Amino acid sequence: MFQFLAISTRRSGTPGCRRTSPRHLLHRIATLAFAVSWVLFAQHTFTTSLNAEPRDRPNIILMMADDMGFSDLGCYGGEIETPNLDQLANSGIRFTQFYNTARCCPTRAALLTGLYQHQAGIGHMVGDYGVPSYQGYLNDQCVTIAEALRGAGYTTLMTGKWHVGSQPEHWPTKRGFDRYWGTPSGGGVYYKDTLQIRNTVFFVNNDEKIELPDDFYVTDDLTDHAMEFIDEAVKETKKPFFLYLAHIAPHWPLQAKPEDIAHYEGKYAQGWDAVRDARFARQTKMGLFPSVTKMSDRDKEAKAWEKMPQSAQEDLAHRMEIYAAQVSCIDENVGRIVTQLKELGQLENTLFIFLSDNGCSAEGGPGGFSRGKKDAPIGTGLSYASVGLEWANANDTPFRKFKMDTREGGIASPLIIHWPQGVKNNGRLVDAPSHVIDVMPTLLEIAGATYPDKRNDKTTIPLEGQSFASQFSSTKSVPARDLFWEHEGNQAIRRGDWKAVRIKNGPWSLFNLKDDRTETTNLNQAHPEKTKELAAAWEAWAQRCGVWDWGKLQQQRRGK
């Protein structure tokens, strides 16, 4: 507990701070306040403040990071300092086998609707391929969490990256949110001057485009507006609130506040191989994986750190310093929100959910790309760089592959659940396989909401997900079911402990995840009938959900 206090205090006092405005000085003070509040919280039973409006149903905060690796958080084995999220995990539960869809837009569609992304109309990204399952925006046969919860009496709020419909008629306020502040058009912007490079991105307040302040830093500002919404919801309404905070961080470009980068100076000089080894050792000690688990080999495209020239090592280590700073900034802002909830008397009855939308991104290849303005220092608003494949391999420890791939490194997410009134046996690990499609039915159950039969006079598709609310207070098993994946022709199915994977048009591989979560041993030759069984089940699912062959879909789009 006091170690956490020391960490937060040290980071708050890091010299060289770019910002001096009162709003951002308060960010640091809030982090210290949160540390103190956790000390008091651990020593005394939390009681709701006398002036808090009693609510039987919980407030709900659903927070998602963008392109964050499975092992980045401290509570998932990472060395990045995330004391606030770690404390929420220690006071809540962590899922060890929680899945996403492998990429940004599809995960957001599945998360918000409880359907597979193709069923919701976003089988790929936000482009229109001319077929319903790939139209690029949420259709009228799906209902969002916000629409369902608003119908059940919740105030519905969102800040951040939308990315499930580019046109104004498909923005958050048209899909159930009472308030929205963020970017409907994608991400890739941390500072105001980054808009000179990423000129297709814009921000809106509800439906009106806005000018960003000069001291804008996206993670801080998304949190600022989320906190404003929370304050209004608690003080001005008698209703519980649902907040969806979709962070842009730590998605490329690598852009972080100087004081946060400075905190990690020299931290990654030992390289990605040493980081992978250390992360896996911590994961094993935490019990995140069975003792029989072996870490996957270094990716075949990644070089051994020791074979990199010193000049390259310095550049690559600095990239990871910036990435770590981006993750730490998310954590600092989590602390601000939790402090606010405690001050408002709402912490005990707020269900807090944190996850990542996919595995870490290897975009740009082994060392990452470097774009932006010439001579702009990496990490600043006019630079535009990525962390690269080798560090992505470390950030997804112990798995193979990355974002966009249906092997575990692309589809495994950390999931933290914190809810003092509803989560029992704090610090527990939940091993039940779960998926982003399960979040919608879970929240409907918790909120006492119903799933509408129709939307805009169209019959809705029945939910694909199943509630995991029983795991909040029990270790009993959940009903068995198959889970499916497809992205850009990368395919997978999980049935019990068996998982079959097919990359593009290659052969199916077969793994037993109970003994081999890291997919190191292909069992296809030993169990060809099992592979055939799973492949047939995948084909039936693909036909039912409107999945197209990736090559044929490209032809369809060109001919549209």
N, C-alpha and C positions, 0 to 999 in steps of 0.2 A: 504493500500500500504506500509506504513512504518512499520506496524506490520510484513509484509512479509520480509522486509529487516532485521528486528531484528531477526526473526527466522533463516534466512539463515546465518547471521553473527554468531549467537550463536552456531549453529551446526558446522560451519567451525572452530570454535575455541575450540572445545571439546578436552580435553587433552587425552593423551594415544594413539595417532595415531600409528598404526602399520607401515604405509608406510611413507617413507621420500624421495622417489625419486621425481625428478622435475616434472615428468608427473603427479603424483598423488597429489602433492601440488597444481598444476594448477587446479585440479578438484575443490578444495575449492574456489580458486580465481574466477573461472568461475561462480560458484554459486552466489557469491557476485556481479559479473559483470552483471549477468542476472537480479538481483534485481534492480540494478541501471537503467538498460536498460528499465525495465518495468515502472519505475517512469517517465523516459523521454518519453516513448511511450504513456503514459496516458496523458501527458501534451502537446504534440505536434503531429501533423499529421505526420504519417510515410511517408517518401519519399525515394524512391529507391536510393542507392548510385550511384554516377556518373559513377563509373567504373564497375557497374553490367551489365551483358549482358541481355537485355530485352527479356522476354519470354512471349508469349501470353498465352500459356497453363501453368497451375500451376505445380510446383514440387509437389510430393506426398510423404508423410511419413506415413507409416502404421506401428504402433507400438503395440505390444501385450505383455501383462504380462501373466505369467503362474501360474494358480491356485490361482489367486487373488480374494478375496471375493467381493461381490457386494458393500458392504458398507465400504470398507477399505479406499478409498480416502476421503480427506476432503470434496470435492464437492459432495460426495455421503453419507455424514453423519459421516464419520470416524474421530477419534481423531488422527490418524497417520498424521504426518506433511507432506503434499504434496503441498507446496505453488506454485510450478511451474505448475503442472497439474491443480490446482485450478484456477490459473490465466488464463490458456488457456481456461478452461471451462467458466469462467466469461467473457472472450472476445470472446467466441464461443457459442456452443450449447451442451446440454447434452440430451441424449436419456434416457427415463425412462422405456421403454419396449423393450429393445434390447436383442436378444437371441443368444446363442451359441448352440452347439450340445451335451453338457454335458461332453465332454472329449477332451483331447489334440489332438491326431492324427485326429479324425473326424472333429474337428473344423478347424484345419489347412487346411484339404482337402476342406471343404466347403468354407472357407474364400478365398482360392486361386483360386477356380474354378467357384464359383457361382452355384454349383450343390450340391445336398445332397451327403453326404460322400459316400454312397453306390454306387451312380452313378459314382463317381470318382475312385472307386476301393478300398476305405479304410473304409469299413463298420464297422470295429472294430479298430485294431491297425495296426502295420506294419508286423505282421505275415501273412503268406500265408495259407488260409484255403482251397485252391483248387477250389474256385469258383470266377468268375470275380469280383463280388461286394465286395469280401473280400480278394483280392489278396495282399493287404498290401503296395501298391504303386500306384501313380497316373497313370491312364491308358491313352491310346491314343485317347479316346473319349472325353477327357476334355482338356481345354486350361487354363493355369495359367494366372493370372493378368500380370505377367512379360512377358510372351510370347505375349500377346495381346498388351501391352504397348510398348514393344520393336519394334513390327511391326508398331507401330504408331509414332516411332521416339524418344522414351524415352531411356535414359540410365537407366539400371535396376540393382539395388544393393541390397544385402542382408547381414545382419549379424545376427547370433543367431541360434536358434534351428529349424531345418528343420522338421524332424520326419514325413515325408510323402513318404519315400522311403529310405531303408537302403543301397542298393547297389550303387556303383559309377555311374552306368548308369541311376540312378534315382535321382541324387543329383541336387541342384539348378542350376548349370551351364548347365545342360541338360534340364532344364525346364524354360529357358528364362532369367536367370540372367547373366548379364555381369560380375559381381564380387560377390564373396561370401567369408565370413570369419565366421566360427562358427562350430557347431557340427551337422552333419547330423544324428547322431545315437541316439539322445535323450538328456536328460539333467541330472540333479542331481549332478552337479559339480560346485562349486564356487571357490575353491582354487586348485592350482596345486597338492598339496599332497592328495586331495580327489580322484585323479585317482588311488591311492593305494587301495581304497575301491571300487570305481565304475570303474573297469578296462575295461569295454566294451565301455566306452565313449572315443571319441577322437575328435580332432579339426582339421580343414583343412583350408587352404588358397586356394580358388578356388577348385582344386581337389587334392591338395597335403597335406598329413598329416604333421602336424607341432608339434614342441616341445613348450610347454607353458613357458613363462618367470616365474622366481621365484616369482615375485611380482604380479602375475596374480590374479585378482578378476573379476569374469565373467561379472558382470553388467558394471563395468568400462571399461573392455577391449572390450566388444561388442560395447560400445559407442565410444571408441577410434577409432576402425576400421570403424565404420559408419561415423564418422566425417572425417576421411581420404578420404573415398569414396566420400562424399559430396563435400569436397574441390576440389578433382580432377575433379568431374563432372561439377562443376560450372566454374572452371578456365580453363579447358582444352577442353571442348566441348561447342557447341552452343545449346545443346539439354536440355530440362527439364529432371529431374531425378525422378525415383521412387525408394524409399528405403523401404524395409520391414525389420524392426528390431524386431526380435522375442526373447524377453527376456526369460531367464531361471527362474528368480526370479518372485514371492516368493515361487515357488515349493520347496518341501522338497529336500534335508536336510536343517535344520535350520543352516545357516552359514552366518555370517555377519561380517563386519569390527568392531573391538573393539570399536572405537570411536562412531560408529553409535549405537551399542548396549548400550553403556554407556549413551547415550542421553535419552534412554527410561527407565533407571533404576527407579524402583518404580512406573512406570506409570500404571501397570496392577495389582497392589496389591489388588484393589477392586474387581477383578474377572470378569468372563464373564457375569454374570447376570447384573451387573451394567453397563458394557460396552454396552450390548444389549439395555438396557433401554435408555442410553444416545444417542446412535446412532439413535435409532428410533425417539426420540424426535427431534433431529436435522433434520432428513429426513422429518418429518412431517412439521417442520417449513420452510424448503426449498421448500415445495410443490412437493416433489418427489412422494408422494402418496396422494390420496384423503383423506379427513378428516375422512371418515367412516372406513378407513383401521385399522385393528387390527393386532398387531404384533403376529406372531405365538408363540405358547407355546415353552418353552425350549424343546429341543429334548428329547425324552423319554429315550435315552441312556445316557444323560448328567446328572450329579449330580448338586445339588444346591451348589454354591461356598461356602456358609457358613458351609456346612457339610463336607467339605474337611479338613483333618488335616493340620496343619500349614506347615509341611515339604513338603507336596504335593502342597500346595498353592504356596510356594516359587519356586519350580521347574516349575510349570505350568505357573506362572506369568513370569518367566524368558524366557520360550519358546516364549511367545507372545512378549516379548521385542525384541527378535531376529527376529521374523517374521516382526514386525513393522520396524525394522532397514532395512530389505531387501526391503520392499516397499519404504521406504524413499530414499534408494539408487537409485532406479529406477527414482524417482522424481528428485533427484539431477542431474542425468544424462540427463533427459529431459531438465533441465535448461541449461546444457552445449550446447546441440544441438540448442536450440532456440537462445542462445547468438551467436553461430556461424552463424546461418541463418541471424540474424540481421547484423552482421559484413560483411557478404557477399552480403548484399542487397537483400536477398531472402525471408525474413520472410513474407512480405506482400502477396506474390504470392506463398506461400507454403501451401498446404492442409495437415493438420496434423490430423491423426485419431489415437485414443488410445482406446484399449479395453482389456478385459481379455478373455482367451480361455474357461473358465468354472468357476463354483463356487469354493469356497475354498475346499481343500481336507481334508476329515476326515480320511484318511488312517492311520492305526495304532490303530484305536479305540478311546475310550474316552480320554485317556491321551496322546496319541501319542506313536510312537515307539522310541526306543533308541538303535541304533546299532553303528557300527564304532569301532574304536580302544578302547580297555579298558582304562579307566581313561582319555581319551581325553575330555577336557572341552567342554560342549555343545556350539555350535556356531563356533567352530574352524574347520579347514579343515579335521581333522581326526575323528571328531564326525559325527554322521549320525542319526539325530532325526527329528521328525515331530511335528507339532503344536497340533495335536489331534482333536477329534470330538467336544469337548465342545467349544474350541476357534473357530473352523470352523463354528459352529452354530452361534457364535457372528459375525464372519466376513461376514456371508451371511445375516445378519439382513436386513429386518424383515422376511425373508423367511424360509420355511422348507427345510431341507436336503441340500445336498452338491454335489460336483463333482460326475459324473457318474449317478446321479439320474435325472429323467425328471420332478420332481417337481421344482418350481421356484428357489430354492436355488442352484440347479445344472445347470440350463440353462440360468439364467438371468445375463447379463453382463453390467457393466458400459460402456458407449460409449461417448467419447468426440470428437467433431469436431471443429477445429480451422482453419480459413482461412480468413484473413482480407479482401481480395478482393472479397470473394464470400459468406461469411456468414453474414447475416444481423440480426438485433435485438439481439445484443450480450447478453449473459447470459440466453437466452431462454431455456426452457425445451420442448423437443419434445416427445409427448406421443404416436405417431404412432407406432404400433408394427412392429418391423423390426428384421432381422435375419442376421447372417454372410453370408448367400448366397446372400444377397443384396449388399455387398461391391463391388464385381466384376462388376455388371452392373452399379453401381454408378460411379466407377472410369472410366469405359469405356465412359460413358456419359461426364464426366468432361474433360477427355483427348481427346475427339473426336476420340476415337478408335473404331474399329469394332470387332465383335466376329467372328473368322474364322469358315468357314463351315467344314473344314477338318484339321486334324493333322496327319502327316505321312500316308497320303492317306486313313485315316479312317474318316468317317463322325462324326462330333462332336455332342454331346447331347445338345439340346437347353438349354439355361440358365434357371434355376429355380427361381433365385432371380429377384427382381425388384428394379430399382434405387430409392434411397431416396434423390437424389440431390435436388428435389423440396423443401425439408424441410430446405435447407440451407437459403432460403430467404422468405419462405412462411409458413403459418400455415394451408394451405388447406389440406384436408384429402387425403390420398393415396388410390389407388384402393384396395378393400378388396380381400383377398385371404386366403387360409388355410395355416397353418404352421404345420410341422410334426417333430417328434423326435423318435429315437430308439437307445438305446445303451444297449447291454448285456441283451436284453429282456425287458428293461424299455421303455415304450411307452407313447407317448402323441400326441395330436392334439389340435391346437387352431383354432377356427372359430369365428371371431368377438370377443365378450367378453367371449365366452364359451370355456372351456378347459376340455378335458377328459384325464385322466391319468391312466395308468395301470402299475403296478410294477410286473415284472416277469410274472408269469401265474395267478396272482390274478385277482380280479374283477376290472372293470372300475370304477373310481370315476369321478364325474362331479363337476366343479366349475364355478362360474360366476366371472371373474376377474375384472369386472367393480366395483363390490361391495366387492370383496374378493380376492384381488391379492395375499394374503398370504395363500390361499387354506386351510382355517380353517373349512369350512362347506361343506360337501359332499352333493350335490343336486341330486344325482342319483335317490333316491326313489321318489323325488318330480317331476322329469322330466326324466322318464325312456326312453321316445321316443327320447329325445335329445341325451342321452347317446348312444342309439342304432344307431342313425344317424351318430354321430361322429365316433363310432367304425367301422362302415361300410366304412366310408371315409378313415379312417386310413388303413384298410385292403387293399383297392384299391390302395392307395399310396404305401404301402409296396410291393405289387405285381409288381407294375410298376417300382419301383426303385431297385428291387433285394434284399429286406430285407428278411433274413432267420429267422425262429424260432431259438431262442438262443440255446435251448437244442439240436435241430437237427444239428445246426452248429457245436457244440462241437463234436458230433458223427462223422460228416463229416470230421472234422480235425483229429480226432484220426484214422480214416480209410483211410486218404489220403496217 
